[in-house]
């Protein structure tokens, strides 16, 4: 299955991301991808997207990661609501105190 997701590039403390199409079995740092669809630099808040190529891959069945989905909705490439990308960790439960006799 093909995925559209972010791939981190850039040096330490100078993060930059590529928007790439890759097989879902490849790791995010493997460097294997089919096509570069854009880039993002969070430090300067610049985003470059190839809208026509992104829509082409989505029409051909590529799945979009939740973070990329939110970015595409924000920049009006696709329609829809933003997804919650925070961890689905269970809330912490307070321990009950044991009574001593």
NORDA-V600804 format. One record per helix or strand of 2 or more residues. SS is the DSSP state (hx for helix, st for strand). FROM is the first residue (numbers start at 1). TO is the last residue. If there is no record, write none. Layout:
ss	from	to
SS	FROM	TO
SS	FROM	TO
//
This chain:
ss	from	to
st	2	9
st	16	23
st	35	41
st	46	49
hx	51	59
st	63	64
hx	66	74
//
